Amino acid sequence: MDVAITGSSGLVGTALTTSLRQAGHTVRPVVRSDGGGPGSVRWDPQAGTIDAAALAGVDAVVNLAGAGIADKRWTDERKAFLRASRVRGTEALAQAMVGLDPQPQVLLSGSAIGVYGDRGDEDLTESSPPGSDFLAELALAWEAATAPAEAAGIRTAHLRTGIVLDGDGGALAKQLPLFRLGLGGRIGSGKQWFPWVSLADEVGAIVHLLTSSVSGPVNLTAPVPVTNAELTTTLAGVLHRPAVVPTPRFGPTLLLGKELATALLYSSAKVLPTVLQADGYRFVHPTLEVALRAILDRPAAA
């Protein structure tokens, strides 16, 4: 396949690019500058522009681009930037795909489990209604931006991704230094559900969806969700460290601001990959301990 990827330099995009190329596929990075290498496609997601001609002949597009949710405190200006980085770029990408002849067969477009909001212990599948907070509204707007492609008959799936775990980037990499020192602990009550997925399964699921018949929302989360307390205990156990120092709420709130800290660390979403499993995807890392041992190269005792 010939696959164009936005966000190709990010954690997931880099791993996906490597996986596809190793399997013999062609990857066209969609980039903001000339640094994408041969075959790259120029675009400006904030301005909503893209070099549509450079997409000619692609079979599929994977849209992963979007400014980092937790990179800065949420101000009205920052929220507008987060929205524009997703919606304008996705609209431009979808419209460009529609104008191609032949059109690409599939669009796998980013979204997030934030679409469900704070839902306590409720089991959340793709048929569950959305939440009503900022992250939910942002995810819904991101998904809606693919409308031109869907209307043109291009198979479109929305990748409602959980917290991607990898030792070299993302949330886990930020936690590891404290946990390795024995200073890790639960956040708040620890009862909030933590919808996670290993980087290997995030990439594996995307590759699977490129050739499946699935369209619409797809939860990209592991089949065995855990609470924050379970995450803490499991990570500490794999590292053979104690985890008895809870994180006081005032710390993250002071650092991130109340709204971002609440959405990022204290909201609860027990998200299940119903569509993905029904479509036959088999998880490499179905449980958190299996994932962490693989990521951290800590095999279980014989």
N, C-alpha and C positions, 0 to 999 in steps of 0.2 A: 504493500500500500504506500501511497504518497500522502503524508500526514503533515498538516501545518499546525504548529503549536504556539499559542500565545502564553506568556509567562514561562517560557522555556528555560530561563536562567534561574528560576526559583527552585525550592527544595523538590517539589513534585515534578516540575517540568524538566529539571536536569536528569532525574532518575528515569522519567518516562522516555526522554530522548535517547538515553543510553540503551534502555531496554528495546526500543523499537529498532534502533540501528543495529544492535547485536542480532536481532531476528531477521535482518535483511531488508527492513523497510527504509524508505526515504523520509527524512524529516526536514521540513522547512520551518526554521524558527521565525516567528513574527516578532520583530524587534523595533525599538525606538530609534536606533542609530545604525551606523554601518558595521557594527561589531558582530553581526550574526553569522558571518561567513558566507560561503557560496550557497546560493539558493534561498537566502533569507528574504523575508518580506518586511518592508518598512511600514510602520503605522504610528499614529499618535492617538492613543486611546482617550486622552483628555479632550482633544480637539474633535474626536470622532472621525478621523480620516485614516485611510488605508490604501496601499498600492494594490488595487484589486487585480490588475493585470498580472502581478507576480504570484497570484494564487491560481492562475490557470492550470488546470490539469490535476489539482489535488483531489484525492478520493475522500478525505475526511479532515475535519478541523477539530482540534481540542483547545478549548478556550479556558485558560487558567489564570489570566491576568487580573490583577486587582491590587490596589494599595493595601498595605498591611493594616489589619484591623487594630492591632494593639501597639503600633509603632509610636503613636502620639496620643496625648489626652484628647478626649472628644470635645471639641468646640463646635459651634454651628458651622464654622468654616471647614473644619476637619471632616465633619459628617458629609457636607456637600462634596468635598473632594473624594471621599470614599465611594460615594454614590456615582459620581461622574466617572471615576476610574473604571468602574464596572459597566455601567449602563451605556455610556457613550461609545466605548470601545466595542461592546457586544453588539450594539445596534449597527455600527459601521461594518463589523465583521459579517453579521447576518445578511445585511443588504448587499455586501460585496459577493457573498456566496450565491445569492439569488441571481445576480447578474452574470454569472459565469455560464459558459456553454461548452461542455456539459457541466451541470451543477455537481458539487460534491455530494456524496451519498449520505453523509452523517455529520452532525454537529454535536459534540459532547461539550457542554458548556458549564462552567463553574457555578456552584451555589454553595450553601453551607447548612449545617444542622441548626444554625441560629435561626432558621426559618420557623422553628417550632416554639421558640421562646422558652420561658421558665415553666416547666410542666410537672415538677415534682416527681412522683413515682409512676406516672402514666406511661404505658407502652406506646411508643410513637413509631408508626409506619408511614409509608408514603401517602396513605389515604387519610392520615390525621390532619386536622385543620391547622393552619399556621397560627403563630403567636401574633402579638400586636406591638412589640417593642421595636426599637430602632433596627436591631439586627434582623428581625423577621421582615420588616418592611424593606430593608436593603436587599435581602435575599430574594424576596418576591419581585422587586423591581429588576434585579439582575436576570432572573428567569424570564420575566416578561419581555426583556429586550431581544430575546431570540425569536420573537413573533414573526418577523419577515421570513425567516428560514422555514419555520413550521408551516406557515401559510403556503409556501412554495412546494411543500411536500418533501422537504429534506428531513430525514429522521433526526429528531432532536431529543437528547436526554440531558437532564439537569443533574449535575453531580453534587448532591448534598453531602459534602465531605465533613467528617468528624475531625477530631484532633489527631493530626498525623504524627506518629511517633517514629523518631529516628535519633540515633546518637550524635549525629553531626549537624542537626538543625532543628528548629521548631521548639515546641514547649518542653519536650523531654531534655533536650540539650541544655536548656536554661536551668532545669531542676537538678541535673546530675551533680554539679559541683557541691551543692549543699548536702545532698543525700550521701555523697561519697565521704563527706566529713562527719556524717552521723547527725546532721543538723536539720534534716528534712522532717516534715510532719504534715498532718492533714491541714486543709484550709477550711476555716470555719467549723461547722458541725461535722464535715466530712460525709454528710448524708446525700449530698448532691451527686447526681449521676454524671459520669464522665464518658461521653461518647467518643471512643478512640478507634484508630485503625493504624496498623503498621504501614510504613512507607512501601514495603514490598507488596502488601495487599491493595494499597491505594493504586499503585501502578498496575498491578495484576488485574484489578477490576476495570480500570480504564481500557487496558488492552483487550480484555474480554468484551467490553461494551462496543468496541469499534466494529466488531463483526457479528454482534447479536442483533436481535430484532427489537430490543427494548427502546421505548421512548417515554418521555415524561420524567417525573422526579425519580431519582434512584439514591437511596441512602448508602453512602460509602462509609460504613462503620463496621467494626467487628461484630460478630454474632453474639458475643458474650460481654455486654456492657458491665462496667464496674462503677462503684461509688468512689468518690475522692478518697475516702478512708481505705478502701480496698486497694486503690492504686498506690497509696502511700505505703501500706503494709507489704504489698507485693514487690514494689521497687526496692524497698529497704531490705527485704528478704533476699532478693536476687543479688544485691550488693553486699550482703552480710553486714549490714549496718543497723543501728537502732533508728527508730523514727518516732520520737516521743516529744518533739518540739512543735506544737501547733503554731500555725501562722496567725498572729492576731489580725483582726479585720482592719484595724486602723492603718496598718502598714501599706497593703495594696491600695486602699482607698486614698491614702495620702499621695502615693506615687502615681496612680493611674486616674484618679478622680472617681467619684462614687458610681456614676453610671457605667463606665467602662469596667471598673473592678467587679461590679455586680454581674454584668453580662458575661464577663470572661471567666470569673472564678467561682461565683456563688450560685449561678443559675443551674438548674437541673434539667437534663433532657435524656431520657432513657430511649435512645434511638436504635431501631432494629433494621437490618438490611433485608427486608422482606422480598423486595423485587429482585435484588441481586441473587439471593439464594434460590428463589423460584426459577431463575433463569439458568441455574446450574453452575454458578461460580463456586469454587471450592477454596476456602480461605487457607492460606499458608500458615497464618498465625491466628487461629480462632480464639485463643484465650490470652489474657494479658501476660501471664507468666511465660508462656511459650514465646510470645513476641519479645518480651524484655530479654530473655536468655539469648535469643538469636541476635537481637540488636546489640547487646552488650557483650556478646561472646562469652556467656556464662552457662555452660551446659549443666544440665541437672546431674546430681550425684547418681552414680550407678547403683 
